[in-house]
């Protein structure tokens, strides 16, 4: 294997690694967005319930 072949192989490997890291980051971002959305909906429901109970009690 020549030095040029070795250098080309290293560039391909680094490029593939960068793509893999980008995919992992995208997956993590998707999980975070989903979790925040789910928790946001639950939190909104708790605030609505608390508000309704306070109004019902005349507070």
C-alpha distance matrix in Angstrom:
0.0 3.8 6.7 8.2 6.1 6.7 10.1 10.8 10.3 12.6 15.1 15.4 16.1 18.6 20.2 20.7 22.1 24.5 25.8 26.4 28.3 30.3 31.3 32.4 34.4 36.0 37.0 38.5 40.4 41.8 43.0 44.7 46.3 47.6 49.0 50.7 52.3 53.6 55.0 56.5 58.4 59.7 60.7 62.5 64.4 65.5 66.8 68.6 70.2 71.3 72.8 74.7 76.2 77.3 78.9 80.6 82.1 83.2 81.0
3.8 0.0 3.8 5.4 5.2 6.3 8.7 9.9 10.7 12.5 14.4 15.6 16.7 18.6 20.1 21.3 22.7 24.6 26.1 27.2 28.8 30.6 32.0 33.2 34.9 36.5 37.8 39.3 40.9 42.5 43.9 45.3 46.9 48.4 49.8 51.3 52.9 54.4 55.7 57.0 59.1 60.5 61.4 63.1 65.1 66.3 67.4 69.2 71.0 72.0 73.3 75.3 76.9 77.8 79.4 81.3 82.7 83.7 81.4
6.7 3.8 0.0 3.8 5.4 5.0 6.1 8.6 9.8 10.6 12.4 14.3 15.3 16.5 18.4 20.0 21.0 22.6 24.6 25.8 27.0 28.7 30.5 31.6 33.0 34.8 36.3 37.5 39.0 40.8 42.3 43.4 45.0 46.8 48.1 49.3 51.1 52.8 53.9 55.1 57.3 58.8 59.4 61.1 63.3 64.4 65.3 67.3 69.1 70.0 71.2 73.4 74.9 75.7 77.3 79.3 80.6 81.5 79.1
8.2 5.4 3.8 0.0 3.8 5.4 5.1 6.1 8.6 9.9 10.6 12.4 14.2 15.4 16.5 18.4 20.0 21.2 22.8 24.4 25.8 27.2 28.9 30.4 31.7 33.2 34.9 36.3 37.6 39.3 41.0 42.2 43.5 45.4 46.9 48.1 49.6 51.4 52.7 53.7 55.9 57.5 58.2 59.7 62.0 63.2 64.0 65.9 67.8 68.8 69.9 72.0 73.7 74.5 75.9 78.0 79.4 80.3 77.9
6.1 5.2 5.4 3.8 0.0 3.8 5.5 5.1 6.2 8.7 10.0 10.6 12.3 14.3 15.4 16.6 18.4 20.1 21.3 22.6 24.5 25.9 27.3 28.8 30.4 31.8 33.2 34.8 36.3 37.8 39.4 40.8 42.2 43.8 45.3 46.8 48.2 49.8 51.3 52.5 54.4 56.0 56.9 58.5 60.6 61.9 62.9 64.6 66.5 67.6 68.8 70.7 72.4 73.4 74.9 76.7 78.3 79.2 77.0
6.7 6.3 5.0 5.4 3.8 0.0 3.8 5.5 5.1 6.3 8.8 10.0 10.6 12.4 14.3 15.5 16.5 18.5 20.2 21.1 22.6 24.5 26.0 27.1 28.7 30.5 31.8 33.1 34.7 36.4 37.8 39.1 40.8 42.4 43.6 45.1 46.8 48.3 49.5 50.9 53.0 54.4 55.2 56.9 59.0 60.1 61.2 63.1 64.8 65.8 67.1 69.1 70.6 71.6 73.2 75.1 76.5 77.5 75.1
10.1 8.7 6.1 5.1 5.5 3.8 0.0 3.8 5.4 5.1 6.3 8.8 9.9 10.6 12.4 14.4 15.3 16.6 18.6 20.1 21.1 22.7 24.6 25.9 27.1 28.8 30.5 31.7 33.0 34.9 36.5 37.5 39.0 40.9 42.2 43.4 45.1 46.9 48.0 49.1 51.4 52.9 53.5 55.2 57.4 58.5 59.4 61.3 63.2 64.1 65.3 67.4 69.0 69.8 71.4 73.4 74.8 75.6 73.2
10.8 9.9 8.6 6.1 5.1 5.5 3.8 0.0 3.8 5.4 5.1 6.3 8.7 10.0 10.6 12.4 14.3 15.5 16.8 18.5 20.1 21.3 22.9 24.6 25.9 27.2 29.0 30.6 31.7 33.3 35.1 36.4 37.7 39.4 41.0 42.3 43.7 45.5 46.9 47.9 49.9 51.7 52.5 53.9 56.1 57.4 58.3 60.0 62.0 63.1 64.2 66.2 67.9 68.8 70.2 72.2 73.7 74.6 72.3
10.3 10.7 9.8 8.6 6.2 5.1 5.4 3.8 0.0 3.8 5.5 5.2 6.2 8.6 9.9 10.6 12.3 14.3 15.5 16.6 18.4 20.1 21.3 22.7 24.4 25.9 27.2 28.8 30.4 31.8 33.3 34.8 36.3 37.8 39.3 40.8 42.3 43.8 45.2 46.5 48.5 50.0 50.9 52.5 54.5 55.8 56.9 58.7 60.4 61.6 62.8 64.8 66.4 67.4 68.9 70.7 72.3 73.3 71.1
12.6 12.5 10.6 9.9 8.7 6.3 5.1 5.4 3.8 0.0 3.8 5.5 5.1 6.1 8.5 9.9 10.5 12.3 14.3 15.3 16.4 18.4 20.1 21.0 22.5 24.4 25.8 26.9 28.5 30.3 31.7 32.9 34.6 36.3 37.5 38.9 40.6 42.2 43.4 44.6 46.8 48.2 48.9 50.7 52.8 53.9 54.9 56.8 58.6 59.5 60.8 62.9 64.4 65.3 66.9 68.8 70.2 71.2 68.9
15.1 14.4 12.4 10.6 10.0 8.8 6.3 5.1 5.5 3.8 0.0 3.8 5.4 5.1 6.1 8.6 9.8 10.6 12.4 14.3 15.4 16.6 18.6 20.1 21.1 22.6 24.5 25.8 27.0 28.8 30.5 31.6 32.9 34.8 36.3 37.5 39.0 40.9 42.1 43.1 45.3 47.0 47.6 49.1 51.4 52.6 53.4 55.3 57.2 58.2 59.3 61.4 63.1 63.9 65.4 67.4 68.8 69.7 67.4
15.4 15.6 14.3 12.4 10.6 10.0 8.8 6.3 5.2 5.5 3.8 0.0 3.8 5.5 5.1 6.2 8.6 9.9 10.7 12.3 14.3 15.4 16.7 18.5 20.1 21.2 22.8 24.5 25.8 27.2 29.0 30.5 31.7 33.3 34.9 36.3 37.6 39.3 40.9 42.0 43.9 45.6 46.5 48.0 50.0 51.4 52.4 54.1 56.0 57.2 58.3 60.2 61.9 62.9 64.3 66.2 67.8 68.8 66.6
16.1 16.7 15.3 14.2 12.3 10.6 9.9 8.7 6.2 5.1 5.4 3.8 0.0 3.8 5.4 5.1 6.1 8.6 10.0 10.5 12.3 14.3 15.4 16.5 18.4 20.0 21.2 22.6 24.3 25.9 27.2 28.7 30.3 31.8 33.1 34.7 36.3 37.8 39.1 40.5 42.4 43.9 44.8 46.5 48.5 49.7 50.8 52.6 54.3 55.4 56.8 58.7 60.3 61.3 62.9 64.7 66.1 67.2 65.0
18.6 18.6 16.5 15.4 14.3 12.4 10.6 10.0 8.6 6.1 5.1 5.5 3.8 0.0 3.8 5.5 5.0 6.2 8.7 9.8 10.5 12.3 14.3 15.3 16.5 18.4 20.0 21.1 22.5 24.4 25.9 26.9 28.5 30.4 31.6 32.9 34.6 36.3 37.4 38.6 40.8 42.3 43.0 44.6 46.8 47.9 48.9 50.8 52.6 53.5 54.8 56.9 58.5 59.3 60.9 62.8 64.2 65.2 62.8
20.2 20.1 18.4 16.5 15.4 14.3 12.4 10.6 9.9 8.5 6.1 5.1 5.4 3.8 0.0 3.8 5.4 5.1 6.4 8.7 10.0 10.7 12.6 14.5 15.5 16.7 18.6 20.2 21.2 22.8 24.7 25.9 27.1 28.9 30.6 31.7 33.1 35.0 36.4 37.3 39.4 41.1 41.9 43.3 45.5 46.9 47.7 49.4 51.4 52.5 53.6 55.6 57.3 58.2 59.6 61.6 63.1 64.0 61.8
20.7 21.3 20.0 18.4 16.6 15.5 14.4 12.4 10.6 9.9 8.6 6.2 5.1 5.5 3.8 0.0 3.8 5.4 5.1 6.2 8.7 9.9 10.7 12.5 14.3 15.4 16.7 18.5 20.0 21.2 22.9 24.5 25.8 27.2 28.9 30.5 31.7 33.3 34.9 36.1 37.9 39.5 40.6 42.1 44.0 45.4 46.6 48.2 50.0 51.2 52.5 54.3 56.0 57.1 58.5 60.3 61.9 63.0 60.9
22.1 22.7 21.0 20.0 18.4 16.5 15.3 14.3 12.3 10.5 9.8 8.6 6.1 5.0 5.4 3.8 0.0 3.8 5.4 5.0 6.2 8.6 9.9 10.6 12.3 14.2 15.4 16.5 18.3 20.0 21.3 22.6 24.3 25.9 27.1 28.6 30.3 31.8 33.0 34.4 36.5 37.8 38.7 40.4 42.4 43.6 44.7 46.6 48.3 49.3 50.7 52.6 54.2 55.2 56.8 58.6 60.0 61.1 58.9
24.5 24.6 22.6 21.2 20.1 18.5 16.6 15.5 14.3 12.3 10.6 9.9 8.6 6.2 5.1 5.4 3.8 0.0 3.8 5.4 5.2 6.2 8.7 9.9 10.6 12.3 14.3 15.4 16.4 18.4 20.1 21.1 22.4 24.4 25.8 26.9 28.5 30.4 31.6 32.6 34.8 36.4 37.1 38.6 40.8 42.0 42.9 44.7 46.7 47.6 48.8 50.9 52.5 53.4 54.9 56.8 58.3 59.2 56.9
25.8 26.1 24.6 22.8 21.3 20.2 18.6 16.8 15.5 14.3 12.4 10.7 10.0 8.7 6.4 5.1 5.4 3.8 0.0 3.8 5.4 5.0 6.3 8.7 9.9 10.5 12.4 14.3 15.3 16.5 18.6 20.0 21.0 22.6 24.5 25.8 27.0 28.8 30.4 31.3 33.2 35.0 36.0 37.3 39.4 40.9 41.9 43.4 45.3 46.6 47.7 49.5 51.3 52.4 53.7 55.5 57.2 58.2 56.1
26.4 27.2 25.8 24.4 22.6 21.1 20.1 18.5 16.6 15.3 14.3 12.3 10.5 9.8 8.7 6.2 5.0 5.4 3.8 0.0 3.8 5.4 5.1 6.3 8.7 9.9 10.6 12.4 14.2 15.4 16.8 18.5 20.0 21.3 22.8 24.5 25.9 27.3 28.8 30.2 32.0 33.5 34.6 36.2 38.1 39.4 40.7 42.3 44.0 45.2 46.6 48.4 49.9 51.1 52.6 54.3 55.9 57.1 55.0
28.3 28.8 27.0 25.8 24.5 22.6 21.1 20.1 18.4 16.4 15.4 14.3 12.3 10.5 10.0 8.7 6.2 5.2 5.4 3.8 0.0 3.8 5.4 5.1 6.1 8.6 9.8 10.5 12.2 14.2 15.4 16.5 18.3 20.0 21.1 22.5 24.3 25.8 26.9 28.2 30.4 31.8 32.6 34.3 36.4 37.5 38.6 40.5 42.2 43.2 44.5 46.5 48.0 49.0 50.6 52.4 53.9 54.9 52.7
30.3 30.6 28.7 27.2 25.9 24.5 22.7 21.3 20.1 18.4 16.6 15.4 14.3 12.3 10.7 9.9 8.6 6.2 5.0 5.4 3.8 0.0 3.8 5.5 5.1 6.1 8.6 9.9 10.5 12.3 14.4 15.3 16.4 18.4 20.0 21.0 22.4 24.4 25.7 26.6 28.7 30.5 31.2 32.6 34.8 36.2 37.1 38.8 40.7 41.8 42.9 44.9 46.6 47.6 48.9 50.9 52.5 53.4 51.2
31.3 32.0 30.5 28.9 27.3 26.0 24.6 22.9 21.3 20.1 18.6 16.7 15.4 14.3 12.6 10.7 9.9 8.7 6.3 5.1 5.4 3.8 0.0 3.8 5.4 5.1 6.2 8.7 9.8 10.5 12.4 14.3 15.3 16.6 18.4 20.0 21.1 22.7 24.4 25.6 27.3 29.0 30.1 31.5 33.4 34.9 36.1 37.6 39.4 40.8 42.0 43.7 45.4 46.6 48.0 49.7 51.4 52.5 50.6
32.4 33.2 31.6 30.4 28.8 27.1 25.9 24.6 22.7 21.0 20.1 18.5 16.5 15.3 14.5 12.5 10.6 9.9 8.7 6.3 5.1 5.5 3.8 0.0 3.8 5.4 5.1 6.2 8.6 9.9 10.7 12.4 14.3 15.4 16.6 18.4 20.0 21.3 22.6 24.2 26.1 27.3 28.4 30.2 32.0 33.2 34.5 36.3 37.8 39.0 40.5 42.3 43.8 45.0 46.6 48.2 49.7 51.0 48.9
34.4 34.9 33.0 31.7 30.4 28.7 27.1 25.9 24.4 22.5 21.1 20.1 18.4 16.5 15.5 14.3 12.3 10.6 9.9 8.7 6.1 5.1 5.4 3.8 0.0 3.8 5.4 5.1 6.1 8.6 9.9 10.5 12.2 14.2 15.3 16.4 18.2 20.0 21.0 22.2 24.4 25.9 26.5 28.2 30.4 31.5 32.5 34.4 36.2 37.2 38.4 40.4 42.0 43.0 44.5 46.4 47.8 48.8 46.7
36.0 36.5 34.8 33.2 31.8 30.5 28.8 27.2 25.9 24.4 22.6 21.2 20.0 18.4 16.7 15.4 14.2 12.3 10.5 9.9 8.6 6.1 5.1 5.4 3.8 0.0 3.8 5.5 5.1 6.2 8.7 9.9 10.5 12.3 14.3 15.4 16.4 18.4 20.0 20.8 22.7 24.6 25.5 26.8 28.9 30.4 31.4 32.9 34.8 36.1 37.2 39.0 40.8 41.9 43.2 45.0 46.7 47.7 45.8
37.0 37.8 36.3 34.9 33.2 31.8 30.5 29.0 27.2 25.8 24.5 22.8 21.2 20.0 18.6 16.7 15.4 14.3 12.4 10.6 9.8 8.6 6.2 5.1 5.4 3.8 0.0 3.8 5.4 5.1 6.3 8.7 9.9 10.7 12.4 14.4 15.4 16.7 18.4 19.9 21.4 22.9 24.3 25.8 27.5 29.0 30.4 31.8 33.4 34.9 36.3 37.9 39.5 40.8 42.3 43.8 45.5 46.8 44.9
38.5 39.3 37.5 36.3 34.8 33.1 31.7 30.6 28.8 26.9 25.8 24.5 22.6 21.1 20.2 18.5 16.5 15.4 14.3 12.4 10.5 9.9 8.7 6.2 5.1 5.5 3.8 0.0 3.8 5.4 5.1 6.2 8.6 9.9 10.6 12.3 14.2 15.4 16.5 18.1 20.2 21.3 22.2 24.1 26.0 27.1 28.4 30.2 31.7 32.9 34.4 36.2 37.6 38.8 40.5 42.1 43.6 44.8 42.7
40.4 40.9 39.0 37.6 36.3 34.7 33.0 31.7 30.4 28.5 27.0 25.8 24.3 22.5 21.2 20.0 18.3 16.4 15.3 14.2 12.2 10.5 9.8 8.6 6.1 5.1 5.4 3.8 0.0 3.8 5.5 5.1 6.1 8.6 9.9 10.6 12.2 14.2 15.3 16.2 18.4 20.1 20.8 22.2 24.4 25.7 26.6 28.4 30.3 31.4 32.5 34.5 36.2 37.1 38.6 40.4 42.0 43.0 40.9
41.8 42.5 40.8 39.3 37.8 36.4 34.9 33.3 31.8 30.3 28.8 27.2 25.9 24.4 22.8 21.2 20.0 18.4 16.5 15.4 14.2 12.3 10.5 9.9 8.6 6.2 5.1 5.4 3.8 0.0 3.8 5.4 5.1 6.1 8.6 10.0 10.6 12.3 14.3 15.2 16.7 18.6 19.9 21.1 22.9 24.6 25.8 27.1 28.9 30.4 31.6 33.2 35.0 36.3 37.5 39.2 41.0 42.1 40.3
43.0 43.9 42.3 41.0 39.4 37.8 36.5 35.1 33.3 31.7 30.5 29.0 27.2 25.9 24.7 22.9 21.3 20.1 18.6 16.8 15.4 14.4 12.4 10.7 9.9 8.7 6.3 5.1 5.5 3.8 0.0 3.8 5.5 5.1 6.1 8.6 9.9 10.6 12.2 14.0 15.6 16.7 18.1 19.9 21.4 22.8 24.3 25.9 27.3 28.7 30.3 31.8 33.3 34.7 36.3 37.7 39.4 40.7 38.9
44.7 45.3 43.4 42.2 40.8 39.1 37.5 36.4 34.8 32.9 31.6 30.5 28.7 26.9 25.9 24.5 22.6 21.1 20.0 18.5 16.5 15.3 14.3 12.4 10.5 9.9 8.7 6.2 5.1 5.4 3.8 0.0 3.8 5.4 5.1 6.1 8.5 9.9 10.5 11.9 14.3 15.5 16.1 18.0 20.0 21.0 22.2 24.1 25.7 26.7 28.2 30.1 31.6 32.6 34.3 36.0 37.4 38.6 36.6
46.3 46.9 45.0 43.5 42.2 40.8 39.0 37.7 36.3 34.6 32.9 31.7 30.3 28.5 27.1 25.8 24.3 22.4 21.0 20.0 18.3 16.4 15.3 14.3 12.2 10.5 9.9 8.6 6.1 5.1 5.5 3.8 0.0 3.8 5.5 5.2 6.1 8.6 10.0 10.4 12.4 14.4 15.2 16.3 18.5 20.1 20.9 22.4 24.4 25.7 26.7 28.5 30.4 31.4 32.7 34.5 36.3 37.2 35.4
47.6 48.4 46.8 45.4 43.8 42.4 40.9 39.4 37.8 36.3 34.8 33.3 31.8 30.4 28.9 27.2 25.9 24.4 22.6 21.3 20.0 18.4 16.6 15.4 14.2 12.3 10.7 9.9 8.6 6.1 5.1 5.4 3.8 0.0 3.8 5.5 5.1 6.2 8.6 9.8 10.8 12.6 14.2 15.4 16.9 18.7 20.2 21.3 22.9 24.6 25.9 27.3 29.1 30.6 31.8 33.3 35.1 36.4 34.8
49.0 49.8 48.1 46.9 45.3 43.6 42.2 41.0 39.3 37.5 36.3 34.9 33.1 31.6 30.6 28.9 27.1 25.8 24.5 22.8 21.1 20.0 18.4 16.6 15.3 14.3 12.4 10.6 9.9 8.6 6.1 5.1 5.5 3.8 0.0 3.8 5.4 5.2 6.1 8.3 10.0 10.8 12.1 14.1 15.5 16.7 18.3 20.0 21.3 22.6 24.3 25.9 27.2 28.7 30.3 31.7 33.3 34.7 32.9
50.7 51.3 49.3 48.1 46.8 45.1 43.4 42.3 40.8 38.9 37.5 36.3 34.7 32.9 31.7 30.5 28.6 26.9 25.8 24.5 22.5 21.0 20.0 18.4 16.4 15.4 14.4 12.3 10.6 10.0 8.6 6.1 5.2 5.5 3.8 0.0 3.8 5.5 5.2 5.8 8.6 9.9 10.2 11.9 14.1 15.2 16.2 18.0 19.8 20.8 22.1 24.1 25.6 26.6 28.2 30.0 31.5 32.6 30.6
52.3 52.9 51.1 49.6 48.2 46.8 45.1 43.7 42.3 40.6 39.0 37.6 36.3 34.6 33.1 31.7 30.3 28.5 27.0 25.9 24.3 22.4 21.1 20.0 18.2 16.4 15.4 14.2 12.2 10.6 9.9 8.5 6.1 5.1 5.4 3.8 0.0 3.8 5.5 5.0 6.3 8.8 9.9 10.5 12.5 14.5 15.4 16.5 18.5 20.1 21.1 22.6 24.6 25.9 27.0 28.6 30.6 31.6 30.0
53.6 54.4 52.8 51.4 49.8 48.3 46.9 45.5 43.8 42.2 40.9 39.3 37.8 36.3 35.0 33.3 31.8 30.4 28.8 27.3 25.8 24.4 22.7 21.3 20.0 18.4 16.7 15.4 14.2 12.3 10.6 9.9 8.6 6.2 5.2 5.5 3.8 0.0 3.8 5.4 5.3 6.5 8.7 10.1 10.9 12.8 14.6 15.6 16.9 18.8 20.3 21.4 23.0 24.8 26.1 27.3 29.2 30.7 29.3
55.0 55.7 53.9 52.7 51.3 49.5 48.0 46.9 45.2 43.4 42.1 40.9 39.1 37.4 36.4 34.9 33.0 31.6 30.4 28.8 26.9 25.7 24.4 22.6 21.0 20.0 18.4 16.5 15.3 14.3 12.2 10.5 10.0 8.6 6.1 5.2 5.5 3.8 0.0 3.8 5.4 5.1 6.0 8.5 9.8 10.6 12.4 14.2 15.3 16.5 18.3 20.0 21.2 22.6 24.4 25.7 27.2 28.7 26.9
56.5 57.0 55.1 53.7 52.5 50.9 49.1 47.9 46.5 44.6 43.1 42.0 40.5 38.6 37.3 36.1 34.4 32.6 31.3 30.2 28.2 26.6 25.6 24.2 22.2 20.8 19.9 18.1 16.2 15.2 14.0 11.9 10.4 9.8 8.3 5.8 5.0 5.4 3.8 0.0 3.8 5.5 5.1 6.1 8.6 9.9 10.6 12.2 14.2 15.4 16.4 18.3 20.1 21.1 22.5 24.3 25.9 26.9 25.2
58.4 59.1 57.3 55.9 54.4 53.0 51.4 49.9 48.5 46.8 45.3 43.9 42.4 40.8 39.4 37.9 36.5 34.8 33.2 32.0 30.4 28.7 27.3 26.1 24.4 22.7 21.4 20.2 18.4 16.7 15.6 14.3 12.4 10.8 10.0 8.6 6.3 5.3 5.4 3.8 0.0 3.8 5.5 5.1 6.3 8.8 10.0 10.6 12.4 14.4 15.4 16.5 18.5 20.1 21.1 22.5 24.6 25.8 24.5
59.7 60.5 58.8 57.5 56.0 54.4 52.9 51.7 50.0 48.2 47.0 45.6 43.9 42.3 41.1 39.5 37.8 36.4 35.0 33.5 31.8 30.5 29.0 27.3 25.9 24.6 22.9 21.3 20.1 18.6 16.7 15.5 14.4 12.6 10.8 9.9 8.8 6.5 5.1 5.5 3.8 0.0 3.8 5.4 5.1 6.4 8.8 9.9 10.6 12.4 14.3 15.4 16.7 18.5 20.1 21.1 22.8 24.5 23.2
60.7 61.4 59.4 58.2 56.9 55.2 53.5 52.5 50.9 48.9 47.6 46.5 44.8 43.0 41.9 40.6 38.7 37.1 36.0 34.6 32.6 31.2 30.1 28.4 26.5 25.5 24.3 22.2 20.8 19.9 18.1 16.1 15.2 14.2 12.1 10.2 9.9 8.7 6.0 5.1 5.5 3.8 0.0 3.8 5.3 5.1 6.3 8.7 9.9 10.6 12.3 14.3 15.5 16.6 18.4 20.0 21.3 22.7 20.9
62.5 63.1 61.1 59.7 58.5 56.9 55.2 53.9 52.5 50.7 49.1 48.0 46.5 44.6 43.3 42.1 40.4 38.6 37.3 36.2 34.3 32.6 31.5 30.2 28.2 26.8 25.8 24.1 22.2 21.1 19.9 18.0 16.3 15.4 14.1 11.9 10.5 10.1 8.5 6.1 5.1 5.4 3.8 0.0 3.8 5.4 5.2 6.2 8.6 9.9 10.5 12.3 14.3 15.4 16.5 18.3 20.1 21.1 19.6
64.4 65.1 63.3 62.0 60.6 59.0 57.4 56.1 54.5 52.8 51.4 50.0 48.5 46.8 45.5 44.0 42.4 40.8 39.4 38.1 36.4 34.8 33.4 32.0 30.4 28.9 27.5 26.0 24.4 22.9 21.4 20.0 18.5 16.9 15.5 14.1 12.5 10.9 9.8 8.6 6.3 5.1 5.3 3.8 0.0 3.8 5.5 5.1 6.1 8.6 9.8 10.5 12.3 14.2 15.3 16.4 18.4 20.0 19.0
65.5 66.3 64.4 63.2 61.9 60.1 58.5 57.4 55.8 53.9 52.6 51.4 49.7 47.9 46.9 45.4 43.6 42.0 40.9 39.4 37.5 36.2 34.9 33.2 31.5 30.4 29.0 27.1 25.7 24.6 22.8 21.0 20.1 18.7 16.7 15.2 14.5 12.8 10.6 9.9 8.8 6.4 5.1 5.4 3.8 0.0 3.8 5.4 5.1 6.1 8.5 9.9 10.6 12.3 14.2 15.3 16.6 18.4 16.9
66.8 67.4 65.3 64.0 62.9 61.2 59.4 58.3 56.9 54.9 53.4 52.4 50.8 48.9 47.7 46.6 44.7 42.9 41.9 40.7 38.6 37.1 36.1 34.5 32.5 31.4 30.4 28.4 26.6 25.8 24.3 22.2 20.9 20.2 18.3 16.2 15.4 14.6 12.4 10.6 10.0 8.8 6.3 5.2 5.5 3.8 0.0 3.8 5.4 5.1 6.0 8.6 9.9 10.5 12.2 14.1 15.4 16.4 14.7
68.6 69.2 67.3 65.9 64.6 63.1 61.3 60.0 58.7 56.8 55.3 54.1 52.6 50.8 49.4 48.2 46.6 44.7 43.4 42.3 40.5 38.8 37.6 36.3 34.4 32.9 31.8 30.2 28.4 27.1 25.9 24.1 22.4 21.3 20.0 18.0 16.5 15.6 14.2 12.2 10.6 9.9 8.7 6.2 5.1 5.4 3.8 0.0 3.8 5.5 5.1 6.1 8.7 9.9 10.6 12.2 14.3 15.3 14.4
70.2 71.0 69.1 67.8 66.5 64.8 63.2 62.0 60.4 58.6 57.2 56.0 54.3 52.6 51.4 50.0 48.3 46.7 45.3 44.0 42.2 40.7 39.4 37.8 36.2 34.8 33.4 31.7 30.3 28.9 27.3 25.7 24.4 22.9 21.3 19.8 18.5 16.9 15.3 14.2 12.4 10.6 9.9 8.6 6.1 5.1 5.4 3.8 0.0 3.8 5.4 5.1 6.2 8.6 10.0 10.5 12.4 14.3 13.7
71.3 72.0 70.0 68.8 67.6 65.8 64.1 63.1 61.6 59.5 58.2 57.2 55.4 53.5 52.5 51.2 49.3 47.6 46.6 45.2 43.2 41.8 40.8 39.0 37.2 36.1 34.9 32.9 31.4 30.4 28.7 26.7 25.7 24.6 22.6 20.8 20.1 18.8 16.5 15.4 14.4 12.4 10.6 9.9 8.6 6.1 5.1 5.5 3.8 0.0 3.8 5.5 5.2 6.2 8.6 9.9 10.7 12.4 10.9
72.8 73.3 71.2 69.9 68.8 67.1 65.3 64.2 62.8 60.8 59.3 58.3 56.8 54.8 53.6 52.5 50.7 48.8 47.7 46.6 44.5 42.9 42.0 40.5 38.4 37.2 36.3 34.4 32.5 31.6 30.3 28.2 26.7 25.9 24.3 22.1 21.1 20.3 18.3 16.4 15.4 14.3 12.3 10.5 9.8 8.5 6.0 5.1 5.4 3.8 0.0 3.8 5.5 5.1 6.2 8.5 10.0 10.6 9.3
74.7 75.3 73.4 72.0 70.7 69.1 67.4 66.2 64.8 62.9 61.4 60.2 58.7 56.9 55.6 54.3 52.6 50.9 49.5 48.4 46.5 44.9 43.7 42.3 40.4 39.0 37.9 36.2 34.5 33.2 31.8 30.1 28.5 27.3 25.9 24.1 22.6 21.4 20.0 18.3 16.5 15.4 14.3 12.3 10.5 9.9 8.6 6.1 5.1 5.5 3.8 0.0 3.8 5.5 5.2 6.1 8.6 9.9 10.0
76.2 76.9 74.9 73.7 72.4 70.6 69.0 67.9 66.4 64.4 63.1 61.9 60.3 58.5 57.3 56.0 54.2 52.5 51.3 49.9 48.0 46.6 45.4 43.8 42.0 40.8 39.5 37.6 36.2 35.0 33.3 31.6 30.4 29.1 27.2 25.6 24.6 23.0 21.2 20.1 18.5 16.7 15.5 14.3 12.3 10.6 9.9 8.7 6.2 5.2 5.5 3.8 0.0 3.8 5.5 5.0 6.3 8.7 8.7
77.3 77.8 75.7 74.5 73.4 71.6 69.8 68.8 67.4 65.3 63.9 62.9 61.3 59.3 58.2 57.1 55.2 53.4 52.4 51.1 49.0 47.6 46.6 45.0 43.0 41.9 40.8 38.8 37.1 36.3 34.7 32.6 31.4 30.6 28.7 26.6 25.9 24.8 22.6 21.1 20.1 18.5 16.6 15.4 14.2 12.3 10.5 9.9 8.6 6.2 5.1 5.5 3.8 0.0 3.8 5.4 5.2 6.2 5.2
78.9 79.4 77.3 75.9 74.9 73.2 71.4 70.2 68.9 66.9 65.4 64.3 62.9 60.9 59.6 58.5 56.8 54.9 53.7 52.6 50.6 48.9 48.0 46.6 44.5 43.2 42.3 40.5 38.6 37.5 36.3 34.3 32.7 31.8 30.3 28.2 27.0 26.1 24.4 22.5 21.1 20.1 18.4 16.5 15.3 14.2 12.2 10.6 10.0 8.6 6.2 5.2 5.5 3.8 0.0 3.8 5.4 5.0 5.8
80.6 81.3 79.3 78.0 76.7 75.1 73.4 72.2 70.7 68.8 67.4 66.2 64.7 62.8 61.6 60.3 58.6 56.8 55.5 54.3 52.4 50.9 49.7 48.2 46.4 45.0 43.8 42.1 40.4 39.2 37.7 36.0 34.5 33.3 31.7 30.0 28.6 27.3 25.7 24.3 22.5 21.1 20.0 18.3 16.4 15.3 14.1 12.2 10.5 9.9 8.5 6.1 5.0 5.4 3.8 0.0 3.8 5.5 7.7
82.1 82.7 80.6 79.4 78.3 76.5 74.8 73.7 72.3 70.2 68.8 67.8 66.1 64.2 63.1 61.9 60.0 58.3 57.2 55.9 53.9 52.5 51.4 49.7 47.8 46.7 45.5 43.6 42.0 41.0 39.4 37.4 36.3 35.1 33.3 31.5 30.6 29.2 27.2 25.9 24.6 22.8 21.3 20.1 18.4 16.6 15.4 14.3 12.4 10.7 10.0 8.6 6.3 5.2 5.4 3.8 0.0 3.8 5.7
83.2 83.7 81.5 80.3 79.2 77.5 75.6 74.6 73.3 71.2 69.7 68.8 67.2 65.2 64.0 63.0 61.1 59.2 58.2 57.1 54.9 53.4 52.5 51.0 48.8 47.7 46.8 44.8 43.0 42.1 40.7 38.6 37.2 36.4 34.7 32.6 31.6 30.7 28.7 26.9 25.8 24.5 22.7 21.1 20.0 18.4 16.4 15.3 14.3 12.4 10.6 9.9 8.7 6.2 5.0 5.5 3.8 0.0 3.8
81.0 81.4 79.1 77.9 77.0 75.1 73.2 72.3 71.1 68.9 67.4 66.6 65.0 62.8 61.8 60.9 58.9 56.9 56.1 55.0 52.7 51.2 50.6 48.9 46.7 45.8 44.9 42.7 40.9 40.3 38.9 36.6 35.4 34.8 32.9 30.6 30.0 29.3 26.9 25.2 24.5 23.2 20.9 19.6 19.0 16.9 14.7 14.4 13.7 10.9 9.3 10.0 8.7 5.2 5.8 7.7 5.7 3.8 0.0
